[in-house]
Amino acid sequence: MKTAALIGALLVSACATSMDPSQISPFERRSIEAIVNDRAIQADIYDELHDDAELSSQTHITATAFNGILLLTGAAASEPLRSKAVGIAQLTDHVRRVHNNITIAAPSSLESRQRDARITATVTDGLRQIRTIPGFDASQVQAVTENGAVYLMGLLHRHEGAVVVNVVRYLPDVRQITTVFEYLD
């Protein structure tokens, strides 16, 4: 199992530094440099968290970067562990701001994570149905779900953010919505 985790970390790290411009959405508002930096941030934090035996065994933390804004979600068994994870995040290159949404609790179960993945997929599908905003594409929003709470990230205009939140609000199983938008206006 340790070998699989190491291989996964190496693949994530390798992918973070290379970028095929043909894989970028034509609606992407971040620069290629920002996208590469975001991937590197996530890979670096993943490596740091998993290399620390205490954090690796007593937390389940997801780090999501969008335009240098870092969202930490998940659970840590104690406040010192949460603080340690946040400290790692704050010292990571290219991180402009950290949003700490790590709860003090036992790491979530596989069943809970699978349920959250289904909610995230539902959110993404719901965002693909938005037709009222000219030029809007679902890829402009990054959705993360933790314990039924949906976190929305992206570079949006305020009216786009309002529509996105309104769509997500009515989706099944969404317990809470937190926006981590950077507004363009």
C-alpha positions in Angstrom: 0.0 0.0 0.0 2.9 2.4 0.8 4.3 1.8 -2.6 1.0 2.6 -4.3 0.8 5.9 -2.3 4.4 6.7 -3.3 3.8 6.1 -7.0 0.6 8.1 -6.8 2.4 11.0 -5.2 5.2 10.9 -7.8 2.6 10.9 -10.6 0.8 13.9 -9.1 4.1 15.7 -8.7 5.1 15.0 -12.2 1.8 16.1 -13.6 2.0 19.3 -11.6 5.0 20.6 -13.4 3.9 19.8 -17.0 1.0 21.3 -18.8 -0.5 20.4 -22.1 -2.2 23.7 -23.3 -4.6 21.6 -25.4 -6.1 20.2 -22.1 -7.0 23.7 -20.9 -10.7 24.7 -21.2 -11.2 27.6 -23.6 -13.2 29.2 -20.8 -10.3 29.1 -18.3 -9.7 32.4 -16.7 -6.5 31.6 -15.0 -3.1 31.9 -16.7 -1.2 28.7 -17.6 1.3 29.7 -14.9 -1.5 29.9 -12.3 -2.8 26.5 -13.3 0.6 25.0 -13.1 1.2 26.7 -9.7 -2.2 25.4 -8.4 -1.3 21.9 -9.3 2.2 22.2 -7.7 0.6 23.6 -4.5 -1.7 20.6 -4.3 1.1 18.1 -5.0 3.5 19.8 -2.5 0.9 19.8 0.3 -0.1 16.2 -0.5 3.5 15.2 -0.2 4.1 17.1 3.0 0.9 15.7 4.7 1.6 12.2 3.6 5.3 12.3 4.6 4.4 13.2 8.1 3.4 9.9 9.9 1.3 11.6 12.5 -0.7 13.7 10.0 -1.0 10.8 7.6 -2.4 8.5 10.2 -4.7 10.9 12.1 -6.1 13.2 9.5 -7.9 13.2 6.2 -7.3 16.5 4.6 -7.9 17.7 1.0 -6.1 20.7 -0.4 -7.6 22.4 -3.3 -5.9 25.4 -5.0 -7.5 27.8 -7.4 -5.5 30.8 -8.5 -3.2 30.6 -5.5 -6.2 30.5 -3.1 -5.9 27.3 -1.0 -8.9 25.6 0.5 -8.2 23.0 3.2 -11.1 20.6 4.0 -11.4 17.4 5.9 -10.8 16.3 9.5 -7.9 16.2 12.0 -8.0 14.3 15.2 -6.8 17.3 17.3 -6.2 21.0 17.2 -2.4 20.6 17.1 -2.7 18.4 14.0 -5.0 20.9 12.3 -2.6 23.7 13.1 0.3 21.7 11.9 -1.5 21.1 8.5 -2.4 24.7 8.2 1.2 25.7 8.9 2.4 23.5 6.1 -0.1 25.0 3.8 0.9 28.6 4.7 4.5 27.9 4.0 3.9 26.3 0.6 5.2 28.3 -2.4 2.6 30.3 -4.5 -0.1 30.1 -1.8 -1.7 33.6 -1.6 -4.4 32.8 1.0 -5.4 29.8 3.0 -9.1 29.0 3.9 -9.0 26.5 6.8 -12.1 24.4 6.9 -10.6 21.4 8.6 -12.8 20.1 11.4 -11.6 18.5 14.6 -12.9 15.0 14.2 -11.9 11.5 13.3 -11.1 11.1 9.6 -14.2 10.5 7.4 -15.2 7.0 6.4 -14.9 5.7 2.8 -18.7 5.7 2.6 -18.8 9.4 3.5 -16.1 10.2 1.0 -18.0 8.3 -1.7 -21.2 10.2 -0.8 -19.3 13.5 -1.1 -17.9 12.5 -4.5 -21.5 11.8 -5.7 -22.6 15.2 -4.4 -19.6 16.9 -6.2 -20.6 15.1 -9.4 -24.2 16.3 -9.0 -22.9 19.9 -8.5 -20.8 19.7 -11.6 -23.7 18.3 -13.6 -25.9 21.1 -12.3 -23.4 23.8 -13.2 -23.3 22.4 -16.8 -27.0 23.1 -17.1 -26.6 26.9 -16.6 -27.7 28.6 -19.8 -28.6 32.0 -18.5 -25.1 33.4 -18.4 -23.5 34.1 -21.8 -20.1 32.5 -22.0 -20.4 30.6 -18.7 -18.8 27.1 -18.5 -19.0 24.8 -15.6 -15.2 24.4 -15.7 -15.0 28.0 -14.3 -16.1 26.6 -10.9 -14.2 24.1 -8.8 -16.5 22.2 -6.4 -15.3 20.3 -3.3 -17.6 18.5 -1.0 -16.8 17.5 2.6 -19.5 15.8 4.8 -22.3 17.2 2.6 -20.9 20.8 2.7 -20.1 22.1 -0.8 -17.3 24.6 -1.3 -17.2 26.5 -4.5 -14.1 28.1 -5.9 -13.4 30.1 -9.1 -12.8 33.4 -10.8 -16.3 34.8 -11.4 -18.2 37.9 -11.9 -20.6 38.6 -9.0 -23.7 37.8 -11.1 -22.2 34.5 -12.1 -21.5 33.6 -8.5 -25.1 34.4 -7.5 -26.4 32.1 -10.2 -24.0 29.3 -9.3 -25.0 29.5 -5.6 -28.7 29.5 -6.6 -28.3 26.4 -8.7 -26.3 24.5 -6.1 -28.7 25.5 -3.3 -31.5 23.3 -4.9 -29.4 20.2 -5.6 -30.1 17.1 -3.5 -28.0 16.3 -0.4 -26.2 19.7 -0.3 -26.2 20.5 3.4 -24.3 23.8 3.2 -22.6 26.0 0.6 -19.5 28.0 1.2 -18.1 30.2 -1.6 -14.4 30.9 -2.0 -14.8 32.9 -5.1 -12.5 35.6 -6.3 -14.6 38.2 -8.0 -13.6 39.9 -11.2 -15.8 42.9 -10.6 
